[in-house]
Amino acid sequence: MTNPAVAVEAQRFVNREPELIARVIAGDRLAARELYDAHAPRVFRLAFRFAGDGDLARELTQETFIRAFAQLGRFRGDSALATWLHRVTISVVSNAMRKVKRFRAREADLDEAMTLTVESRRADPDLRDTLYRAIDELPDIYRVTFVMHDVEGYTHEEIADVLGVAEGTCKSRLSVARAQLREKLAPFAKEWLE
């Protein structure tokens, strides 16, 4: 249950956002800091869910706000500032993760390279790592929807606003993501139960 005093304070801040945005556009660093402080925790959590690394998530949070403040003049107010910031976050994180995946695909530990010919069929003892890998392997459109809904707790309406798609599309993508995860985790579950 939401604390009424916290809800009132949050509404006051939302009512002040247009003024703060105008001040940031005019170069007011204090207003920028106030907007940053209000939105950074949720932006960080979203970045962390996709990056899986605290340092990288902090870096991506900073990059999100650098890009957002540089483009703040383009914010039309058609949606909440938080929704617009989450769109920017998804864009920044998606681009960064593509670069990280390309880099990781090119690097190989020498010890790992020596054992690549040996195949092991034992069950992975850590379900969490297996689940994270399965989530990471989902195509971006499904992974973003799955993480935002099932991990971060966004509603379909919020996800639709952030991604610029219909709510039905979000629901469909979530269903596909869950089905793909069930399929990817089925062999693991079978081995684990034996």
Stockholm file with secondary structure:
# STOCKHOLM 1.0

chainA/1-194         MTNPAVAVEAQRFVNREPELIARVIAGDRLAARELYDAHAPRVFRLAFRFAGDGDLARELTQETFIRAFAQLGRFRGDSALATWLHRVTISVVSNAMRKVKRFRAREADLDEAMTLTVESRRADPDLRDTLYRAIDELPDIYRVTFVMHDVEGYTHEEIADVLGVAEGTCKSRLSVARAQLREKLAPFAKEWLE
#=GR chainA/1-194 SS CCCHHHHHHHHHHHHHHHHHHHHHHTTCHHHHHHHHHHHHHHHHHHHHHHHCCHHHHHHHHHHHHHHHHHTGGGCCSSSCHHHHHHHHHHHHHHHHHHHHHHHHHHCCCHHHHHTTTCCCCCCCSCHHHHHHHHHHHSCHHHHHHHIIIIITCCCHHHHHHHHTSCHHHHHHHHHHHHHHHHHHHHHHHHHHHC
#=GC SS_cons         CCCHHHHHHHHHHHHHHHHHHHHHHTTCHHHHHHHHHHHHHHHHHHHHHHHCCHHHHHHHHHHHHHHHHHTGGGCCSSSCHHHHHHHHHHHHHHHHHHHHHHHHHHCCCHHHHHTTTCCCCCCCSCHHHHHHHHHHHSCHHHHHHHIIIIITCCCHHHHHHHHTSCHHHHHHHHHHHHHHHHHHHHHHHHHHHC
//
